[in-house]
Amino acid sequence: MMSTELEKRVKTGVLGGGALLLLLVFGGWFGIFVLTTVISLVMIHEYSLIVFRLADHQEKRYALLCAGWFSCFFMVVAPRVEFEILLFCFIGLFIYFLLTAKRYLGDELKAHFVELTLSVFGLVYLSYLPSFLPKLHQSANGVEWTIVFLLMVFGGDSAAYFGGLKYGKTKLYPEISPKKTIEGAAAGIGAGYVVILLAKLTFFRAMPWSVILLAPLLVGTLAQVGDFCESFLKRAYQVKDSGNLLPGHGGFMDRFDGVVFGLPVMYACVHLFG
């Protein structure tokens, strides 16, 4: 019998995967906007709980959430001005942190400035990178590409977990993520090739071979880099999970860390080679 934790992981994956599929296939423009916004804002909320430690941490969390919502909304409705939107949000955050700097002196002022840099990093990481989801979805054959991409990331994540559990011997980067192994990473990338080949043979026969050869390697690698990025953050701040909203998985950052890193490279593969 499955352990309780593994059972929770499987149930959450099945229910969450079904909800994602329904939104992608039937939600249209509005569905992908809702999905992107929810993923981005929940991850920003979890990130803020981890990195903001000064007395005004709640106020800073709301400021970053507002910037994230503004960024998500305009990056979806006006996708060609994403850099201008990002610049506008950066200026807004800088002005907010500048006006509230008078609250702090000495080391706390330095910590306040560090939290400004963390806010800008969080905005790029958790708002700009997810904005490639609607871009991919609205591309030619975008629904199919998005489904293939998510299957590669989530299938690769599961394959890396179980492959590492059974065959993992060589640690990949134990200083940041002690449980990850080279064998597990290879299994994850291999699963990506299985997913994309099955998609080619079933519902997406027009998929170019250039994408089939490149996408699993690039997306699988970047998804694992995204996993390490979040592990780096959690280890630096000594937290186990980013949250507990997804039983068996942790928080949204724990589940979508690979997705947000893999999205830009999948979008590039589709538009350069697809």
Sine and cosine of phi, psi and omega as CSV:
sin_phi,cos_phi,sin_psi,cos_psi,sin_omega,cos_omega
0.00,0.00,0.53,-0.85,0.02,-1.00
-0.93,0.36,0.55,-0.84,0.12,-0.99
-0.91,0.42,0.35,-0.94,-0.02,-1.00
-0.86,0.51,-0.67,0.74,-0.03,-1.00
-0.91,0.41,-0.69,0.73,0.01,-1.00
-0.92,0.40,-0.61,0.79,0.03,-1.00
-0.89,0.46,-0.68,0.73,0.06,-1.00
-0.88,0.48,-0.67,0.74,-0.02,-1.00
-0.88,0.48,-0.70,0.71,-0.02,-1.00
-0.92,0.39,-0.72,0.70,-0.02,-1.00
-0.88,0.47,-0.70,0.71,0.02,-1.00
-0.89,0.46,-0.66,0.75,0.01,-1.00
-0.89,0.45,-0.67,0.74,-0.02,-1.00
-0.92,0.39,-0.74,0.67,-0.02,-1.00
-0.92,0.39,-0.71,0.71,0.01,-1.00
-0.91,0.41,-0.65,0.76,0.02,-1.00
-0.90,0.44,-0.63,0.78,0.05,-1.00
-0.90,0.44,-0.68,0.74,0.02,-1.00
-0.91,0.43,-0.67,0.74,0.05,-1.00
-0.87,0.49,-0.70,0.71,-0.03,-1.00
-0.89,0.46,-0.68,0.73,0.01,-1.00
-0.89,0.46,-0.68,0.73,0.01,-1.00
-0.91,0.42,-0.66,0.75,-0.04,-1.00
-0.92,0.39,-0.66,0.75,-0.10,-0.99
-0.99,0.13,-0.67,0.74,-0.14,-0.99
-0.93,-0.36,-0.19,0.98,-0.11,-0.99
-0.98,0.20,-0.39,0.92,-0.02,-1.00
0.89,0.45,-0.47,-0.88,-0.03,-1.00
-0.88,0.47,-0.69,0.72,-0.05,-1.00
-0.92,0.40,-0.66,0.75,-0.01,-1.00
-0.88,0.47,-0.69,0.72,-0.02,-1.00
-0.94,0.33,-0.52,0.85,0.07,-1.00
-0.91,0.41,-0.72,0.69,0.02,-1.00
-0.88,0.48,-0.72,0.69,-0.03,-1.00
-0.87,0.49,-0.75,0.67,-0.01,-1.00
-0.88,0.47,-0.69,0.72,-0.04,-1.00
-0.91,0.41,-0.69,0.72,0.00,-1.00
-0.89,0.45,-0.74,0.67,0.00,-1.00
-0.86,0.52,-0.74,0.68,-0.06,-1.00
-0.90,0.43,-0.75,0.66,-0.09,-1.00
-0.94,0.34,-0.59,0.81,0.05,-1.00
-0.92,0.39,-0.65,0.76,0.05,-1.00
-0.90,0.43,-0.64,0.77,0.05,-1.00
-0.89,0.47,-0.66,0.75,0.04,-1.00
-0.86,0.51,-0.74,0.67,0.00,-1.00
-0.90,0.44,-0.68,0.74,0.01,-1.00
-0.87,0.49,-0.69,0.73,-0.02,-1.00
-0.89,0.45,-0.62,0.78,0.02,-1.00
-0.90,0.44,-0.45,0.89,-0.01,-1.00
-0.99,0.12,-0.72,0.69,-0.24,-0.97
-1.00,-0.08,-0.45,0.89,-0.04,-1.00
-1.00,0.05,0.87,-0.48,-0.10,-0.99
-0.84,-0.54,-0.19,0.98,-0.02,-1.00
-0.98,0.22,0.08,-1.00,-0.13,-0.99
-0.88,0.47,-0.50,0.87,-0.03,-1.00
-1.00,-0.10,0.54,0.84,-0.08,-1.00
-0.88,0.48,-0.59,0.81,0.01,-1.00
-0.92,0.39,-0.67,0.74,0.02,-1.00
-0.89,0.47,-0.66,0.75,0.01,-1.00
-0.92,0.38,-0.60,0.80,0.04,-1.00
-0.88,0.47,-0.69,0.72,0.02,-1.00
-0.91,0.41,-0.62,0.78,0.02,-1.00
-0.89,0.46,-0.69,0.73,0.00,-1.00
-0.94,0.35,-0.60,0.80,0.06,-1.00
-0.90,0.44,-0.65,0.76,0.04,-1.00
-0.90,0.44,-0.70,0.72,0.04,-1.00
-0.89,0.45,-0.63,0.78,0.01,-1.00
-0.91,0.41,-0.67,0.74,0.02,-1.00
-0.90,0.43,-0.72,0.69,0.02,-1.00
-0.85,0.53,-0.70,0.71,0.00,-1.00
-0.89,0.46,-0.74,0.67,0.00,-1.00
-0.87,0.50,-0.72,0.69,-0.07,-1.00
-0.88,0.48,-0.77,0.63,-0.09,-1.00
-0.98,0.20,-0.43,0.90,0.08,-1.00
-0.95,0.32,-0.42,0.91,0.05,-1.00
-1.00,0.09,-0.71,0.71,-0.06,-1.00
-0.99,0.14,-0.38,0.93,0.02,-1.00
-0.69,-0.73,0.94,0.35,-0.17,-0.99
-0.92,0.40,-0.22,0.98,-0.05,-1.00
-1.00,-0.02,0.00,1.00,-0.01,-1.00
-0.86,-0.50,0.54,0.84,-0.09,-1.00
-0.90,0.44,-0.58,0.82,-0.01,-1.00
-0.94,0.35,-0.62,0.79,0.06,-1.00
-0.90,0.44,-0.64,0.77,0.03,-1.00
-0.90,0.44,-0.70,0.72,0.02,-1.00
-0.88,0.47,-0.66,0.75,0.03,-1.00
-0.90,0.44,-0.67,0.74,0.03,-1.00
-0.88,0.48,-0.69,0.72,0.03,-1.00
-0.91,0.42,-0.63,0.78,0.04,-1.00
-0.88,0.47,-0.72,0.69,0.01,-1.00
-0.88,0.47,-0.67,0.74,0.03,-1.00
-0.88,0.48,-0.70,0.72,0.03,-1.00
-0.91,0.42,-0.65,0.76,0.00,-1.00
-0.89,0.46,-0.69,0.72,0.01,-1.00
-0.89,0.46,-0.68,0.74,0.02,-1.00
-0.87,0.50,-0.74,0.67,-0.02,-1.00
-0.93,0.38,-0.55,0.84,0.04,-1.00
-0.92,0.40,-0.70,0.71,-0.03,-1.00
-0.93,0.36,-0.47,0.88,-0.01,-1.00
-1.00,-0.07,0.01,1.00,-0.02,-1.00
-0.92,0.40,-0.40,0.92,-0.03,-1.00
-0.91,0.42,-0.23,0.97,0.01,-1.00
-0.96,0.28,-0.28,0.96,-0.19,-0.98
-0.82,-0.57,0.47,-0.88,0.06,-1.00
-0.72,-0.70,0.42,-0.91,0.13,-0.99
0.86,0.50,-0.77,-0.64,-0.07,-1.00
-0.89,0.45,-0.55,0.84,0.02,-1.00
-0.92,0.39,-0.55,0.84,0.07,-1.00
-0.91,0.42,-0.64,0.76,0.07,-1.00
-0.89,0.46,-0.68,0.73,0.03,-1.00
-0.89,0.45,-0.59,0.80,0.05,-1.00
-0.89,0.46,-0.67,0.74,0.03,-1.00
-0.92,0.40,-0.64,0.77,0.06,-1.00
-0.87,0.50,-0.63,0.77,0.02,-1.00
-0.93,0.37,-0.45,0.89,0.16,-0.99
-0.89,0.45,-0.74,0.68,0.00,-1.00
-0.90,0.44,-0.59,0.80,0.06,-1.00
-0.92,0.40,-0.55,0.83,0.05,-1.00
-0.91,0.42,-0.69,0.72,0.00,-1.00
-0.91,0.41,-0.68,0.73,0.06,-1.00
-0.86,0.50,-0.71,0.71,0.00,-1.00
-0.89,0.46,-0.59,0.80,0.01,-1.00
-0.90,0.43,-0.70,0.72,0.02,-1.00
-0.93,0.38,-0.72,0.70,-0.08,-1.00
-0.92,0.40,-0.70,0.71,-0.21,-0.98
-0.94,-0.34,-0.04,1.00,0.06,-1.00
-0.84,-0.54,-0.75,0.66,-0.02,-1.00
-0.94,0.34,-0.74,0.67,-0.02,-1.00
-0.88,0.47,-0.69,0.72,0.06,-1.00
-0.89,0.45,-0.32,0.95,-0.02,-1.00
-0.92,0.40,-0.22,0.98,0.07,-1.00
-0.97,0.23,-0.19,0.98,0.05,-1.00
-0.91,0.41,-0.80,0.60,0.07,-1.00
-0.90,0.44,-0.53,0.85,0.04,-1.00
-0.90,0.44,-0.69,0.72,0.03,-1.00
-0.91,0.41,-0.68,0.73,-0.05,-1.00
-0.91,0.42,-0.56,0.83,-0.04,-1.00
-1.00,0.01,0.05,1.00,0.07,-1.00
-0.96,0.30,0.15,-0.99,0.13,-0.99
-0.87,0.49,0.74,-0.67,-0.10,-0.99
0.83,0.56,0.54,0.84,-0.14,-0.99
-0.90,0.43,-0.59,0.81,0.01,-1.00
-0.88,0.47,-0.72,0.70,0.00,-1.00
-0.90,0.44,-0.69,0.72,0.01,-1.00
-0.88,0.48,-0.66,0.75,-0.04,-1.00
-0.91,0.41,-0.67,0.74,0.03,-1.00
-0.89,0.45,-0.70,0.71,0.03,-1.00
-0.87,0.50,-0.69,0.73,-0.01,-1.00
-0.87,0.49,-0.76,0.65,-0.03,-1.00
-0.91,0.42,-0.60,0.80,0.07,-1.00
-0.90,0.43,-0.62,0.78,0.04,-1.00
-0.89,0.45,-0.72,0.70,-0.05,-1.00
-0.93,0.36,-0.79,0.62,-0.06,-1.00
-0.95,0.31,-0.62,0.78,0.07,-1.00
-0.91,0.41,-0.65,0.76,0.05,-1.00
-0.91,0.42,-0.60,0.80,0.03,-1.00
-0.90,0.43,-0.69,0.72,0.02,-1.00
-0.92,0.40,-0.68,0.74,0.01,-1.00
-0.90,0.44,-0.63,0.77,0.03,-1.00
-0.91,0.42,-0.63,0.78,-0.01,-1.00
-0.91,0.41,-0.80,0.60,-0.06,-1.00
-0.96,0.27,-0.58,0.81,0.05,-1.00
-0.91,0.42,-0.67,0.75,0.04,-1.00
-0.92,0.39,-0.58,0.81,0.00,-1.00
-0.90,0.44,-0.63,0.78,-0.09,-1.00
-1.00,-0.02,-0.67,0.74,-0.13,-0.99
-0.91,-0.41,-0.14,0.99,-0.12,-0.99
-0.91,0.41,0.82,-0.58,0.04,-1.00
-0.77,-0.64,-0.60,0.80,-0.09,-1.00
-0.99,-0.16,0.89,-0.46,-0.02,-1.00
-0.92,0.39,0.66,-0.75,-0.03,-1.00
-1.00,0.09,-0.76,0.66,0.00,-1.00
-0.40,-0.92,0.95,0.30,-0.16,-0.99
-0.90,0.44,-0.39,0.92,-0.01,-1.00
-0.92,0.40,-0.45,0.89,-0.02,-1.00
-0.96,-0.29,-0.69,0.72,-0.02,-1.00
-0.68,-0.74,1.00,-0.02,-0.16,-0.99
-0.88,0.48,-0.42,0.91,-0.10,-0.99
-1.00,0.03,-0.28,0.96,-0.07,-1.00
-0.98,0.19,0.65,-0.76,-0.04,-1.00
-0.80,-0.60,0.33,-0.94,0.06,-1.00
-0.89,0.45,-0.63,0.78,0.01,-1.00
-0.90,0.44,-0.66,0.75,0.05,-1.00
-0.91,0.42,-0.66,0.75,0.02,-1.00
-0.88,0.47,-0.68,0.73,0.03,-1.00
-0.90,0.45,-0.63,0.77,0.04,-1.00
-0.89,0.45,-0.61,0.79,0.02,-1.00
-0.90,0.43,-0.70,0.71,0.03,-1.00
-0.92,0.38,-0.64,0.77,0.05,-1.00
-0.87,0.49,-0.62,0.78,0.03,-1.00
-0.90,0.44,-0.56,0.83,0.06,-1.00
-0.88,0.48,-0.64,0.77,0.05,-1.00
-0.92,0.40,-0.62,0.78,0.04,-1.00
-0.89,0.46,-0.71,0.71,-0.01,-1.00
-0.87,0.50,-0.75,0.66,-0.11,-0.99
-0.95,0.31,-0.51,0.86,0.07,-1.00
-0.94,0.35,-0.66,0.75,0.06,-1.00
-0.89,0.46,-0.63,0.77,0.04,-1.00
-0.90,0.44,-0.63,0.77,0.04,-1.00
-0.89,0.46,-0.64,0.77,-0.08,-1.00
-0.99,0.17,-0.30,0.96,-0.09,-1.00
-0.94,-0.34,-1.00,0.05,-0.18,-0.98
-0.99,-0.16,-0.02,1.00,-0.12,-0.99
-0.70,-0.71,0.87,0.50,-0.10,-0.99
-0.92,0.39,-0.38,0.93,-0.01,-1.00
-0.99,0.15,0.01,1.00,-0.03,-1.00
-0.88,0.48,0.82,-0.58,-0.02,-1.00
-0.92,0.38,0.53,-0.85,0.01,-1.00
-0.93,0.38,-0.43,0.90,0.05,-1.00
-0.88,0.47,-0.65,0.76,0.04,-1.00
-0.93,0.36,-0.64,0.77,-0.01,-1.00
-0.87,0.49,-0.63,0.78,-0.03,-1.00
-0.97,0.23,-0.61,0.79,-0.14,-0.99
-1.00,-0.04,-0.68,0.74,-0.17,-0.98
-0.86,0.51,-0.74,0.67,-0.02,-1.00
-0.87,0.48,-0.62,0.79,0.01,-1.00
-0.92,0.39,-0.75,0.66,-0.06,-1.00
-0.95,0.32,-0.73,0.69,-0.01,-1.00
-0.91,0.41,-0.70,0.72,0.00,-1.00
-0.88,0.48,-0.66,0.75,0.01,-1.00
-0.92,0.39,-0.74,0.68,-0.03,-1.00
-0.92,0.38,-0.56,0.83,0.05,-1.00
-0.89,0.46,-0.63,0.78,0.02,-1.00
-0.95,0.30,-0.54,0.84,0.12,-0.99
-0.89,0.46,-0.66,0.75,0.05,-1.00
-0.88,0.48,-0.61,0.79,0.06,-1.00
-0.89,0.46,-0.67,0.74,0.03,-1.00
-0.92,0.39,-0.57,0.82,0.02,-1.00
-0.87,0.50,-0.71,0.70,0.02,-1.00
-0.93,0.36,-0.60,0.80,0.06,-1.00
-0.89,0.45,-0.62,0.79,0.07,-1.00
-0.86,0.52,-0.73,0.68,0.01,-1.00
-0.89,0.46,-0.74,0.67,-0.04,-1.00
-0.91,0.41,-0.63,0.78,0.01,-1.00
-0.93,0.38,-0.63,0.78,0.00,-1.00
-0.89,0.45,-0.58,0.81,-0.04,-1.00
-0.97,-0.24,0.10,1.00,0.12,-0.99
0.84,0.55,0.80,0.60,0.11,-0.99
-0.84,-0.54,0.51,-0.86,-0.05,-1.00
-0.99,0.12,-0.77,0.64,0.01,-1.00
-0.78,-0.63,0.39,-0.92,0.02,-1.00
-0.96,0.26,-0.35,0.94,-0.01,-1.00
-0.08,-1.00,-0.21,-0.98,-0.01,-1.00
-0.67,-0.74,0.40,0.92,-0.04,-1.00
-0.96,0.29,-0.41,0.91,-0.05,-1.00
-0.90,-0.43,0.99,-0.12,-0.05,-1.00
-0.81,0.59,0.76,-0.65,0.00,-1.00
1.00,0.04,-0.27,0.96,-0.02,-1.00
-0.89,-0.46,-0.44,0.90,-0.07,-1.00
0.97,-0.24,-0.80,-0.59,-0.01,-1.00
-0.97,-0.26,-0.07,-1.00,0.01,-1.00
-0.91,0.41,-0.59,0.81,0.04,-1.00
-0.91,0.42,-0.60,0.80,0.05,-1.00
-0.89,0.45,-0.55,0.83,-0.08,-1.00
-1.00,0.02,-0.58,0.81,-0.14,-0.99
-0.95,-0.31,0.18,0.98,-0.01,-1.00
-0.88,0.48,-0.67,0.74,0.03,-1.00
-0.95,0.31,-0.54,0.84,-0.01,-1.00
-0.88,0.47,-0.75,0.66,-0.11,-0.99
-0.92,0.39,-0.52,0.85,0.04,-1.00
-0.98,0.22,-0.56,0.83,-0.03,-1.00
-0.98,0.21,-0.42,0.91,-0.08,-1.00
-0.84,0.55,-0.78,0.63,-0.03,-1.00
-0.87,0.50,-0.62,0.79,-0.03,-1.00
-0.96,0.29,-0.55,0.83,0.09,-1.00
-0.92,0.40,-0.67,0.74,0.05,-1.00
-0.87,0.50,-0.67,0.74,0.03,-1.00
-0.91,0.42,-0.67,0.75,0.02,-1.00
-0.87,0.49,-0.70,0.71,-0.03,-1.00
-0.90,0.43,-0.68,0.73,-0.09,-1.00
-0.99,0.13,-0.43,0.90,0.02,-1.00
-1.00,0.05,-0.59,0.80,-0.14,-0.99
-0.86,-0.50,-0.23,0.97,-0.11,-0.99
-1.00,-0.05,0.00,0.00,0.00,0.00
